[in-house]
Amino acid sequence: MAEPLSVVMNEQTQRFEVTLDGEVAFTEYHLHPDYITLPHTVAPPAFEGKGVGSTLAKAALDYAREHGLKVKPACPFIAGYIQKHPEWQDLVHPTFRERLGLPA
């Protein structure tokens, strides 16, 4: 059985990161007083099919929930993840709800 993936919140680079076999996958973030913007996710080809993108999305969204932040999912991967997982949709910032096809 594979070990669970470990996500590190790297405040210096403003990224949630997973390291696997010497490579790093990440979701960038920008913190604001009442919301977090998630502009970009990168996962090298070696990470495909290992659930790394979902793990990064969950870590970023968990962080937002734990800190009472709304989410501006500018990253298409994160936006798609939220659309597929209704349990996160309450976190979407009002200015992004229409983009994701969510009620205001």
C-alpha positions as CSV (number, residue, x, y, z in Angstrom):
1,M,0.0,0.0,0.0
2,A,1.3,3.4,-1.0
3,E,2.1,6.0,1.7
4,P,-0.3,8.9,2.0
5,L,0.9,12.0,0.2
6,S,2.2,14.7,2.5
7,V,1.4,18.4,1.6
8,V,3.6,21.2,2.9
9,M,2.5,24.8,3.0
10,N,5.6,26.6,1.9
11,E,5.1,30.2,3.0
12,Q,8.3,31.4,1.2
13,T,7.1,30.3,-2.2
14,Q,3.4,30.7,-1.4
15,R,2.7,27.2,-2.6
16,F,1.1,24.0,-1.2
17,E,3.6,21.4,-2.2
18,V,3.9,17.6,-2.6
19,T,7.4,16.0,-3.2
20,L,7.5,12.6,-4.8
21,D,10.7,11.0,-6.2
22,G,12.6,14.3,-6.1
23,E,9.9,16.2,-8.1
24,V,7.5,18.8,-6.7
25,A,3.9,19.3,-7.6
26,F,2.3,22.5,-6.3
27,T,-0.7,24.8,-6.0
28,E,0.2,28.5,-5.7
29,Y,-1.7,30.6,-3.3
30,H,-2.0,34.3,-2.4
31,L,-3.4,35.1,1.0
32,H,-5.7,38.2,1.6
33,P,-7.5,39.3,4.8
34,D,-10.7,37.4,4.0
35,Y,-9.9,35.1,1.1
36,I,-7.3,33.0,-0.6
37,T,-6.6,33.1,-4.4
38,L,-5.5,29.8,-6.0
39,P,-4.1,30.9,-9.4
40,H,-2.1,27.9,-10.6
41,T,-1.5,24.2,-10.1
42,V,1.5,22.2,-11.6
43,A,1.9,18.5,-11.4
44,P,4.8,16.9,-13.4
45,P,3.9,13.9,-15.6
46,A,5.4,11.5,-13.1
47,F,2.5,12.5,-10.7
48,E,-0.3,11.4,-13.1
49,G,-2.8,9.0,-11.7
50,K,-1.5,9.3,-8.1
51,G,-4.1,11.7,-6.8
52,V,-1.6,14.5,-6.3
53,G,-3.8,17.2,-7.8
54,S,-6.8,16.2,-5.6
55,T,-4.5,16.0,-2.5
56,L,-3.2,19.6,-3.2
57,A,-6.8,20.8,-3.8
58,K,-8.0,19.3,-0.5
59,A,-5.1,20.8,1.4
60,A,-5.7,24.3,0.0
61,L,-9.4,24.1,0.6
62,D,-9.0,22.7,4.1
63,Y,-6.6,25.6,4.9
64,A,-9.3,28.0,3.7
65,R,-12.0,26.4,5.7
66,E,-9.9,26.2,8.9
67,H,-9.0,29.9,8.6
68,G,-12.5,31.2,7.7
69,L,-11.4,32.3,4.2
70,K,-13.4,32.4,1.0
71,V,-11.7,30.9,-2.1
72,K,-11.0,32.5,-5.5
73,P,-10.2,29.5,-7.6
74,A,-8.5,31.1,-10.7
75,C,-6.8,27.8,-11.4
76,P,-8.9,25.7,-13.8
77,F,-7.9,22.5,-12.0
78,I,-9.0,23.8,-8.6
79,A,-12.2,25.3,-10.1
80,G,-13.1,22.0,-11.7
81,Y,-12.3,20.1,-8.5
82,I,-14.8,22.4,-6.6
83,Q,-17.4,21.9,-9.3
84,K,-17.2,18.1,-8.9
85,H,-17.1,18.2,-5.0
86,P,-20.1,20.1,-3.6
87,E,-18.8,19.9,-0.1
88,W,-16.3,22.7,-1.0
89,Q,-18.7,25.0,-2.9
90,D,-19.7,27.1,0.1
91,L,-16.1,28.4,0.2
92,V,-16.2,30.0,-3.2
93,H,-15.9,33.8,-3.1
94,P,-19.1,35.6,-4.3
95,T,-17.2,37.1,-7.3
96,F,-16.3,33.6,-8.5
97,R,-19.6,31.7,-8.0
98,E,-21.0,32.6,-11.4
99,R,-17.8,31.5,-13.2
100,L,-18.3,28.1,-11.6
101,G,-22.0,27.9,-12.4
102,L,-22.9,28.1,-8.7
103,P,-25.8,30.0,-7.3
104,A,-25.0,33.5,-5.9
